[in-house]
Amino acid sequence: MISIGINLSSNRISIAELSKSRKGIQIRKMIRDDLPGNPISRGEIINPLEVANGLKKIWKKYRLSGRKVYLGIANQKTIVKEINIPLVDDNEISSSIKYQISEYIPIPKDDIIYDYFIIEKSKSSSRLLLVGAMKSMVNSFIESIKLSGLIVQAVDLNAFALFRTLEYINKNKNKKIKNREGDIFLAINLGDEVTNVEILADDKMKYPRVTTVSLNSFIERLNPIIERDTIFCRELIDSYDFKSNLGTSSKKEGDASSKKKTGKEPIKDPTEKGIKDLIKDDRIISMFEAIAQDLINEINISIEHYNQESSGSKVKKIILSGNIIKNIDKYIEDKTGLKVDLLDLKSFKYEATQQKTGGQDKKENAGILDPIAIGMSLRGLN
């Protein structure tokens, strides 16, 4: 049995092709490639035809075996919220949500696509996780997939895909990723253009959120400072080490000369400087720190909300995945006082295979093991 999941929340898309057998689940292919023309912005498709043409080229380039796909999306036109209703019969719940959806989600009824999941029932009420999205936004994704010749099996939020991957790891890994001091942790996937933040408590997802603080935030801030293209900015980000920021904030705050270098003004002659010199510049260091603090603020919002709503239980751990900048986990740990672990995907068996292309041996592009694409593919195997 084979399933293909796609994380289509940015122009750098991830695709996971998983297989299931008696030996378990294995990653057959893990692909990460760029869509030309930048047809996706902040997790929304702005040019379905360009997305479709890009997917066609990727399918041909990597020789993907299936046409049926499970699609993951993430942007700020999606809403996920918990609600309590005084009903327990499934038919009554469905009918109530249908007629009262506008009360729960502030989008005109005719413009919304929604679904819900029953979290738990008591004798007199039910607690639900309600999911809604703009119909036009979802249709643009479906249109792109259809134009590419692929078949959409399901459209799901990246938040659920991330949860599905974490759930699989928890069940199959000998050394549990959970926080044993209560099984409550925050999971965050730092994406290219959007980032998913969610709480996992007792094997349930709570308070999923999407933020635009992402890898693109670093690129957007770097461009005007160093006056270099996106490719160079990505190389700089890959070379940056957050050790430069550990224990430096108090010194910078009291150093007037450092304050003068923290603005958005360009660095003098930046095109003549290499990456090794640029990553040592105070303005670059301060910029990385400012965006990391934006990310920490998003983390704190989710944690504070959960801690206020859940009496007696506290979030004590963070699981970080996605675009990991070197030692950003240590920086977040230092600033939040919470233990930060990088998501370990070794539960999934994977080996890059050898293919012959153009008469030469070529190692398949393994890309990055993306928990979102993997989680979408898992949906097709469940």
C-alpha positions as CSV (number, residue, x, y, z in Angstrom):
1,M,0.0,0.0,0.0
2,I,1.4,3.4,-1.1
3,S,0.3,6.9,-0.1
4,I,1.6,10.3,-1.2
5,G,1.3,13.4,1.0
6,I,2.1,17.0,-0.1
7,N,2.9,20.0,2.1
8,L,1.9,22.9,-0.3
9,S,2.1,25.8,2.1
10,S,5.0,27.5,0.3
11,N,6.9,27.7,-3.0
12,R,9.4,25.1,-1.6
13,I,7.1,22.1,-1.4
14,S,7.7,18.8,0.3
15,I,6.3,15.5,-0.9
16,A,6.4,12.2,1.1
17,E,5.7,8.8,-0.5
18,L,5.2,6.2,2.1
19,S,4.5,2.5,1.9
20,K,2.9,0.2,4.4
21,S,3.6,-3.5,4.8
22,R,3.8,-6.2,7.4
23,K,7.2,-4.8,8.4
24,G,5.7,-1.4,9.1
25,I,5.7,2.0,7.4
26,Q,8.7,3.1,5.3
27,I,9.5,6.3,3.4
28,R,10.0,5.4,-0.2
29,K,10.7,8.9,-1.4
30,M,11.1,12.3,0.3
31,I,11.3,15.2,-2.0
32,R,11.8,18.9,-1.4
33,D,11.8,21.2,-4.5
34,D,10.9,24.7,-5.5
35,L,8.0,25.8,-7.6
36,P,9.2,28.4,-10.2
37,G,7.6,31.8,-10.4
38,N,6.6,32.0,-6.7
39,P,2.9,31.1,-7.3
40,I,2.3,30.7,-3.5
41,S,2.4,33.5,-1.0
42,R,1.9,33.2,2.8
43,G,0.4,29.7,2.3
44,E,-2.1,30.8,-0.3
45,I,-2.1,30.0,-4.0
46,I,-2.0,33.1,-6.3
47,N,-1.4,31.3,-9.6
48,P,-3.0,27.8,-9.8
49,L,-1.6,27.2,-13.3
50,E,2.0,27.8,-12.3
51,V,1.5,25.5,-9.3
52,A,0.1,22.8,-11.6
53,N,2.9,23.1,-14.1
54,G,5.5,22.9,-11.2
55,L,3.9,19.8,-9.9
56,K,3.9,18.1,-13.3
57,K,7.6,18.7,-13.6
58,I,8.3,17.4,-10.1
59,W,6.3,14.2,-10.7
60,K,8.3,13.6,-13.9
61,K,11.6,14.5,-12.4
62,Y,11.3,12.2,-9.4
63,R,9.2,9.5,-11.0
64,L,6.5,9.4,-8.4
65,S,4.5,6.3,-8.7
66,G,1.0,7.4,-7.8
67,R,-1.5,10.1,-8.9
68,K,-3.7,10.2,-5.8
69,V,-2.5,12.6,-3.2
70,Y,-3.3,13.9,0.3
71,L,-2.8,17.6,0.5
72,G,-1.8,19.7,3.5
73,I,-2.3,23.4,3.7
74,A,-1.6,26.2,6.2
75,N,-2.5,29.9,6.1
76,Q,-4.3,32.5,8.1
77,K,-7.6,31.9,6.3
78,T,-8.1,28.7,8.3
79,I,-9.7,28.6,11.8
80,V,-9.5,25.9,14.4
81,K,-11.3,26.2,17.7
82,E,-12.7,24.1,20.5
83,I,-16.4,24.5,21.3
84,N,-18.8,22.9,23.8
85,I,-22.4,22.2,22.9
86,P,-25.2,20.7,25.1
87,L,-25.7,17.7,22.7
88,V,-24.4,14.2,22.7
89,D,-26.3,12.5,19.8
90,D,-24.2,12.5,16.6
91,N,-27.1,13.5,14.3
92,E,-28.1,16.3,16.6
93,I,-24.5,17.6,16.7
94,S,-24.2,17.6,12.9
95,S,-27.5,19.4,12.5
96,S,-26.6,22.0,15.2
97,I,-23.2,22.8,13.6
98,K,-24.8,23.1,10.2
99,Y,-27.3,25.8,11.3
100,Q,-25.0,27.6,13.8
101,I,-21.7,27.6,12.0
102,S,-21.8,31.4,11.5
103,E,-21.9,31.8,15.3
104,Y,-18.7,29.9,15.7
105,I,-16.7,31.0,12.7
106,P,-17.0,34.6,11.5
107,I,-17.1,33.8,7.8
108,P,-20.4,34.0,5.7
109,K,-22.0,30.5,5.6
110,D,-21.8,30.3,1.8
111,D,-18.1,31.1,1.8
112,I,-16.9,28.5,4.3
113,I,-15.9,24.8,4.2
114,Y,-16.0,23.2,7.7
115,D,-15.6,20.0,9.5
116,Y,-15.5,19.0,13.1
117,F,-14.1,16.2,15.4
118,I,-15.6,15.0,18.6
119,I,-13.0,15.2,21.3
120,E,-15.0,13.9,24.2
121,K,-18.6,13.4,25.4
122,S,-20.1,13.7,28.8
123,K,-23.7,12.8,29.9
124,S,-25.0,16.3,28.9
125,S,-22.6,17.8,26.4
126,S,-19.9,17.3,23.8
127,R,-16.6,19.0,23.2
128,L,-15.7,19.5,19.6
129,L,-12.7,20.7,17.5
130,L,-14.2,22.8,14.8
131,V,-12.3,23.5,11.6
132,G,-13.2,26.1,9.0
133,A,-11.6,27.6,5.9
134,M,-12.5,30.0,3.1
135,K,-14.1,28.0,0.3
136,S,-12.3,30.1,-2.4
137,M,-8.9,29.4,-0.8
138,V,-9.5,25.7,-0.6
139,N,-10.8,25.6,-4.2
140,S,-7.6,27.2,-5.5
141,F,-5.6,24.3,-4.1
142,I,-8.0,21.7,-5.5
143,E,-7.9,23.4,-8.9
144,S,-4.1,23.4,-8.9
145,I,-4.0,19.6,-8.2
146,K,-6.6,18.9,-10.9
147,L,-4.7,20.9,-13.5
148,S,-1.6,19.0,-12.7
149,G,-3.3,15.7,-13.5
150,L,-3.3,14.5,-9.9
151,I,-6.3,13.4,-7.8
152,V,-7.1,14.9,-4.4
153,Q,-8.0,12.3,-1.9
154,A,-8.3,14.7,1.0
155,V,-7.4,18.3,2.0
156,D,-6.2,18.6,5.5
157,L,-4.6,21.3,7.7
158,N,-0.9,21.0,8.4
159,A,-1.7,21.2,12.1
160,F,-3.4,17.8,11.9
161,A,-0.6,16.4,9.7
162,L,2.0,17.4,12.3
163,F,-0.1,15.9,15.1
164,R,-0.4,12.6,13.1
165,T,3.3,12.4,12.7
166,L,3.9,13.0,16.4
167,E,1.2,10.4,17.3
168,Y,2.9,7.8,15.1
169,I,6.3,8.5,16.7
170,N,4.8,8.3,20.2
171,K,3.3,4.9,19.5
172,N,6.3,3.4,17.6
173,K,9.4,4.7,19.2
174,N,10.9,3.0,22.2
175,K,12.2,6.2,23.7
176,K,9.0,8.3,23.8
177,I,9.1,11.9,22.6
178,K,6.5,12.8,25.1
179,N,7.2,14.8,28.2
180,R,6.8,12.1,30.9
181,E,6.1,14.7,33.5
182,G,2.5,14.9,32.3
183,D,2.6,14.2,28.6
184,I,2.0,17.9,27.7
185,F,4.2,19.7,25.2
186,L,4.2,22.4,22.6
187,A,5.0,21.3,19.0
188,I,6.2,23.9,16.5
189,N,7.1,23.4,12.9
190,L,9.1,26.3,11.5
191,G,7.9,26.5,7.8
192,D,9.2,28.4,4.8
193,E,6.4,31.0,4.8
194,V,4.0,29.9,7.6
195,T,4.7,28.2,10.9
196,N,2.4,25.8,12.8
197,V,2.2,26.0,16.6
198,E,0.1,23.5,18.7
199,I,-0.2,22.0,22.1
200,L,-0.3,18.2,22.6
201,A,-1.8,17.0,25.9
202,D,-2.6,13.4,26.7
203,D,-2.5,12.5,23.0
204,K,-4.9,15.2,22.0
205,M,-4.2,18.3,19.9
206,K,-5.2,21.7,21.5
207,Y,-5.0,25.3,20.4
208,P,-3.5,24.9,16.9
209,R,-2.3,28.2,15.4
210,V,-0.7,29.5,12.2
211,T,1.8,32.3,12.2
212,T,3.7,34.0,9.4
213,V,6.9,34.2,11.5
214,S,8.9,31.8,9.4
215,L,12.1,31.2,7.5
216,N,10.8,33.8,5.0
217,S,10.9,36.4,7.9
218,F,14.6,36.0,8.1
219,I,15.0,36.4,4.3
220,E,12.8,39.4,4.1
221,R,14.7,41.2,6.8
222,L,18.1,40.2,5.4
223,N,17.5,41.4,1.8
224,P,17.5,45.2,2.5
225,I,20.4,44.9,5.0
226,I,22.9,42.9,2.9
227,E,21.5,43.7,-0.6
228,R,21.9,40.1,-1.9
229,D,19.5,37.7,-3.6
230,T,17.3,35.1,-1.9
231,I,19.7,32.2,-2.6
232,F,22.5,34.0,-0.9
233,C,20.2,34.9,2.1
234,R,19.4,31.2,2.5
235,E,23.0,30.2,2.4
236,L,23.7,32.8,5.1
237,I,20.8,31.5,7.2
238,D,22.2,27.9,6.8
239,S,25.6,29.1,8.1
240,Y,24.3,31.2,11.0
241,D,24.7,29.8,14.5
242,F,22.5,31.1,17.4
243,K,25.4,30.6,19.8
244,S,26.2,34.2,18.7
245,N,23.0,35.3,20.5
246,L,23.3,33.3,23.7
247,G,24.1,35.5,26.6
248,T,24.6,38.6,24.5
249,S,21.3,40.5,24.9
250,S,22.2,42.3,28.2
251,K,25.5,43.4,26.8
252,K,24.0,44.9,23.7
253,E,21.3,46.7,25.6
254,G,23.9,48.5,27.6
255,D,26.3,49.2,24.8
256,A,25.4,52.4,22.9
257,S,27.7,51.6,20.0
258,S,25.9,48.4,19.5
259,K,22.5,50.1,19.5
260,K,23.6,52.1,16.5
261,K,24.1,48.9,14.5
262,T,20.8,47.3,15.1
263,G,18.7,49.3,12.7
264,K,17.5,48.3,9.2
265,E,20.1,50.4,7.4
266,P,22.3,48.5,4.9
267,I,25.7,47.2,5.9
268,K,28.5,49.2,4.3
269,D,29.6,47.5,1.1
270,P,27.7,44.2,1.8
271,T,28.2,42.8,-1.7
272,E,32.0,42.7,-1.0
273,K,31.6,40.7,2.2
274,G,31.3,37.0,2.4
275,I,29.0,34.9,4.6
276,K,31.7,34.4,7.3
277,D,32.1,38.1,7.8
278,L,28.4,39.0,7.5
279,I,27.3,36.5,10.2
280,K,29.6,38.3,12.7
281,D,28.1,41.7,12.0
282,D,26.1,43.1,15.0
283,R,23.2,44.1,12.8
284,I,22.9,40.6,11.5
285,I,23.1,39.1,15.0
286,S,20.5,41.6,16.3
287,M,18.2,40.8,13.3
288,F,18.3,37.1,14.0
289,E,17.6,37.7,17.6
290,A,14.6,40.0,16.9
291,I,12.9,37.4,14.6
292,A,13.7,34.6,17.1
293,Q,12.0,36.7,19.8
294,D,9.0,37.0,17.5
295,L,8.8,33.2,17.3
296,I,9.2,32.9,21.1
297,N,6.3,35.4,21.5
298,E,4.1,33.1,19.4
299,I,5.2,30.2,21.5
300,N,4.4,32.1,24.7
301,I,0.9,33.0,23.5
302,S,0.0,29.4,23.0
303,I,1.6,28.2,26.3
304,E,0.0,31.0,28.3
305,H,-3.4,30.3,26.8
306,Y,-3.2,26.6,27.6
307,N,-1.9,27.2,31.1
308,Q,-4.8,29.6,31.8
309,E,-7.4,27.2,30.5
310,S,-6.0,24.0,32.0
311,S,-6.0,24.0,35.8
312,G,-3.2,22.1,37.4
313,S,-1.4,21.1,34.2
314,K,1.5,23.1,32.6
315,V,3.4,23.0,29.4
316,K,7.0,22.1,30.3
317,K,8.6,21.1,27.0
318,I,8.8,22.2,23.3
319,I,9.3,19.9,20.3
320,L,10.8,21.8,17.4
321,S,10.8,20.8,13.7
322,G,11.0,22.3,10.2
323,N,13.7,24.8,9.1
324,I,16.1,24.4,12.0
325,I,18.7,27.2,12.2
326,K,21.8,26.0,14.0
327,N,21.3,26.1,17.8
328,I,18.0,28.0,17.6
329,D,16.6,25.3,19.9
330,K,19.3,26.3,22.5
331,Y,18.3,29.9,22.2
332,I,14.6,29.2,22.6
333,E,15.4,27.0,25.6
334,D,17.5,29.8,27.1
335,K,14.8,32.4,26.7
336,T,11.7,30.4,27.7
337,G,13.2,28.3,30.4
338,L,11.6,25.2,28.8
339,K,13.4,22.1,27.5
340,V,13.5,22.1,23.7
341,D,14.0,18.9,21.7
342,L,14.4,18.6,18.0
343,L,11.8,16.3,16.4
344,D,13.4,12.9,15.9
345,L,12.0,11.2,12.7
346,K,14.1,8.0,13.0
347,S,11.0,6.0,13.6
348,F,10.5,6.2,9.9
349,K,12.7,3.8,7.9
350,Y,14.3,5.7,5.0
351,E,17.2,5.3,2.7
352,A,17.9,7.4,-0.4
353,T,18.0,5.0,-3.4
354,Q,20.2,5.0,-6.5
355,Q,18.7,5.8,-9.8
356,K,20.1,6.0,-13.3
357,T,19.3,9.3,-15.0
358,G,20.9,10.2,-18.4
359,G,23.1,7.2,-18.2
360,Q,24.8,8.2,-15.0
361,D,24.2,7.1,-11.4
362,K,22.4,9.8,-9.6
363,K,21.5,9.8,-5.9
364,E,17.9,10.6,-5.4
365,N,17.2,14.0,-3.9
366,A,16.3,13.0,-0.3
367,G,15.4,16.6,0.6
368,I,14.4,17.0,4.2
369,L,12.2,14.7,6.2
370,D,9.2,17.0,6.5
371,P,6.8,16.0,9.3
372,I,3.9,17.7,7.5
373,A,4.2,15.8,4.3
374,I,4.8,12.6,6.2
375,G,1.7,13.3,8.3
376,M,-0.4,13.8,5.2
377,S,0.8,10.6,3.7
378,L,0.0,8.8,7.0
379,R,-3.6,9.8,6.5
380,G,-3.7,7.7,3.4
381,L,-2.3,4.7,5.2
382,N,-4.6,4.8,8.2
